[in-house]
Amino acid sequence: MQEHAGKGIIDYCIYDTGEIIPEFVRRYNKEGQDLVEQDTAKAKEEKIRLIQRNLSYIDGEFIRHNPEAIASAIIELICEDMKFRDMENDSRYVMLNSKLKDTKKKLRTTKQKNNKTKHIKNERTSKFAMKYQDRIDSIKQSEKRTQIKRGEKTKIEKAENNKIEQKERKTVEKKQLAKRLAGKRHMPKSKH
């Protein structure tokens, strides 16, 4: 970013600390995409304040950044800055702080609902299974997709083998027909 915008423009860097699921990372890597690694030493050297937040979630087959979590982190930064400047009575601060509280409450509620849903589904599962249920589910989905792809490959292979067998049969039939026709030409005609 600094190559395009210049140095000294970035004061803060908010980065994701959410759990990274290897299955998703492998799929993204196969598509030529890589994770962005944080160079914390370089950031500190350039006096960029690093802020860690859990910003990602799994949406079907993709890892997504939660826009509400990102907005919350940015609003929190602005509110902290306004507090530092003794602007807590400013109407902008009051509005942003109210929005921040609402967003955080919404994020907590969503997380609690997800945890309750997982807990209800897995009443007799271990704490490990509950904690890593998303990961377990993604592995199962990945295995299913792999099996489906294998099934499609075997269907394709079977179809290709059938085509080859049909061509071979036709070739054999043509040769047999050609032999019969050649044999009829060389047979002497019988006299009746």
N, C-alpha and C positions, 0 to 999 in steps of 0.2 A: 504494500500500500504506500509505503514511504517513497518508493521509486516513482510512483505516479503523482503523489500529492506533495511530497517533500518532507523533510525531517521537522520535528517539533510540532506537527499538527495533531498527532495522536497523544492524548493524555491518558486514556483508559483503554483497556482491552478486556472484554468480557468473553470468557471461553468456557466451553462445555466440560463438565467433569462427570457427566453421566456415564453409566456402565456401557462399555463397548462390547457388543456381542460379536464374537469372531466369525460366525456364519455370515453375518451381514457384511462385515469388513471384507471377507474373501470375495463375496459376490461383487461388491463395489470395486475391489482390486481387479477382478476379471474384466470389468468394464473400463479399466484404465483410470479409475479414480483412487485417490489416496487420502488418508487422514491428514489433517493439518496439525502438525506438531507445534507445541508452544516452545519457543526459545526464551525461557524465563530469564536466563542470565542476560541475554541481549536486551530484553525488555527493561530489566532493572537498570542496565547500563544507560539506556536511552531515557530513563526516568518515566517509563510508561507504567501506570498502575494496573496490575493484573487483578481481575475479579473472577473468581471461580463460581460457577452456577451450574446446576443440573438443568440443561436447556433442551435436551433431546428426548424423544419418545419414539416408540415403534408404531408405524402406521401400515399395517398389512405387511408388505414385503420391503418397506423402506424405513430408513431412519430419518426422522424429521426434527427440525428445531421448533420448539413450542413458541409461537409468537407472543403468547401472553407472558410466558416466563422471561422472554427477552425484553418485552416492554416493561415488565415489572423491574427488571435489573436496571434499565435505563432511567426509569422514573425515580427509583431509589437513589441513583447517583445524583440526579438533579435536586432531589429533596435534601440530600446530605450537603450539597453545595449551598443551597439556600439557607439551611440551618447554620452553616458555618458563617454565612454573611448576615446572620441575625434577621432573616427575612421570614420567620415562622408566622408572622401575622399577615404577610402578603397574601392576597387572594389567590395568586397563582400557586403558591406553596400549599395552601389549604386544599385547593382543588386537586393538585397532583398527589398530595399525601392521602387524600380520601380515595382517589383512584387506585393508588398503590395498595391501600388496605383492602379494598374490594377485590383487586386482582389476586392478592396473596390469599385471601379467604377462598376465592373461587378455585385457585390452584390446589389448596389444601383439601377442599371438599372433593374435587375431582380425584385427587390421589387417594383419599379415604374411601370413596365409592369404589374405585378400582381394587383397593386392598380388601374391602368387605366382599366384593363379588368374587375375588380369587379365594378368599377364606371360606365362603359358603360353598363354592365348588369343590374345595379341597379340604373339607373338615378333618379328614384323617391323614393328611399329608404332613411331612416333616417341615420344620422351620426352613430347612435348606430348600425344599421343593417350593415352598411358598415364596421365598425370597427370589428364587431364580425361575419362577414359573414362566415369565416372558421368554427367557432364554430356552427353557425346555420346550415350550410351544413352538418357538422359531426353529429349533432343531427338528422337531417332528414335522413341521411344515416343509422344511428343506428336504427331509427324507422322502416325504410323500411326492414332492415335485420331482425328485431324482427318480423315484420308482415309476412315476408317470412317464418321465422322459425315456427311461429304459424300456418301458412298455411300448412307447411310440417307436423307439428304435427297433425293437424286435418286430413290431408290426411292419415297419418299413422294410426291414431285412427279409421278413417272410414274403412280403409282396415282391421284392426284388428277386428272391429265390424262385418264387412261382413264375415270374416272367421269364427267368432263365430256363426253368424246366419246360415251360410252354414252347420257347424257342427251340430247345433241344428236341422236344417231341415233334414239332413241325418239321425240323430238319430231318429227323429219322423218317417221318412219314413221307416227306418229299423224296428221300433216297429210295425208300421201298417202292413208292409209286413209279419212280423213274426206272427201277429195276424191272418192275412188272411190265411197264410199257416197252422197255427195251427187249424183254423176253418175248412179248407178243409179236414184235416186229421180226424177230429172227426165227420164229416157229414156222415150220412149213404148214401150208394150208392143207387141211385134210380133205380128201375127196369123198363126197357122198353121192 
